[in-house]
Amino acid sequence: MSLSNKNKKIYITQPLLPSITSLNSHFDDIWTSKIVTNMGKKHNELESKLKNVLKVQNVSLFNNGTIALLVAIKALDLPVGSEIITTPFTFAATPHCISWNGLKPVFCDIEPNTMTIDADKIEKLITPNTSAILGVHVYGFPCDVEKIDKIAKKYNLKVIYDAAHAFSAEINNNGIGNYGDITMFSFHATKLFNTIEGGCLTYNDERLIRKIYDLRNFGIQSEELVEDIGINGKLNEIQAAIGLENLKLYKAEQEKRAKIKAFYDEKLSSIKSITIPKMPENTTNSYQYYPIIIEDDYPLTRNELYEKFKKENIYTRKYFYPVCTDYECYKNNASVEASDLKVVNNLKHKILCLPYYGALTIDELNTIYEVIKNG
């Protein structure tokens, strides 16, 4: 592909989609049963299979990751008005779900290598009003789950993880969804594994099964009994069918992305002013995103490189920029100053996620590399 070819567009990602033919038998089943939602056969089959894929004890499917995270926080019965310590380096849904639950996000700085919440800075933010920690496995890099667990036990706090980027990731051969009290996974179309829209919660406490089920379905216990104030979080049968077929495809997609990562790693390692974040040892890569850090001695700023890519019809992403503490609704949050967010306020101007999906050709990859190399 030539740099002068303005007709071809390269996007940051591409949805993993099964063939229409592979979906036909599922559609036949659904049309025959006339059950299209409300925890039908496909829904229950996908929940069961995800337990094995994610190596977890319990899975509850949802119509999207945001609703799943809302329910995760609600299910833990945290005191109204209490504080949850979280990261500003995340998608808007993370702090929004805290706020929608009537709780207060307290923002903690991030660790410079993994860009996850800095566990060494959490403890100084804990107050008598703190009820939980909400960590995000950014780009699939795991939070320091061991340190966070120790802090949570010391102060009797709940722990929630946003694993939207970490599908199938493992720490020491243990599914990442086993850490903390509840973990949320997103199955949005931009994610490696998707159900177009969707998500799930994973957890080990069996007592949460009924609680989460009720919150996902309006709090309805039976035709004549409603005991809790729930919402509609159900994944429908069409989405579940797409998920069942994509479970057959995601590993092959990961293998393709692993090769793309190897290409990027080799080529970009020769550019001293580009830093490639490294996955911690004993952790598997979900291959969700490929972030790079544009250092100060690179000829262009991150924003200038981003614009240069756009001129070539290559769509990278300044992910995450702005960070949550830059939002109008959070910039006056008391923790913004108290947390001393030096690392996140530096990295937010340097991070760029490159196009990263299995269908990228070698010519397209070389074009992306040439844009970076030529500054």
Secondary structure, DSSP 8 states (H G I E B T S, - for coil): --TT--S--B-S-------HHHHHHHHHHHHHHT--SSS-HHHHHHHHHHHHHHT-SEEEEESSHHHHHHHHHHHTT--TT-EEEE-SSS-THHHHHHHHTT-EEEE--B-TTT-SB-GGGTGGG--TTEEEEEEE-GGG----HHHHHHHHHHHT-EEEEE-TT-TT-EETTEEGGGSSSEEEEE--TTSSS--SS-EEEEES-TTHHHHHHHHHBTTEEETTEE-S---B----HHHHHHHHHHTTTHHHHHHHHHHHHHHHHHHHTT-TTEE-----TTB------EEEEE-TTSSS-HHHHHHHHHHTTB--B-TT-S-GGGSTTTTT-HHHHHTT-HHHHHHTTTEEEE---TT--HHHHHHHHHHHHT-
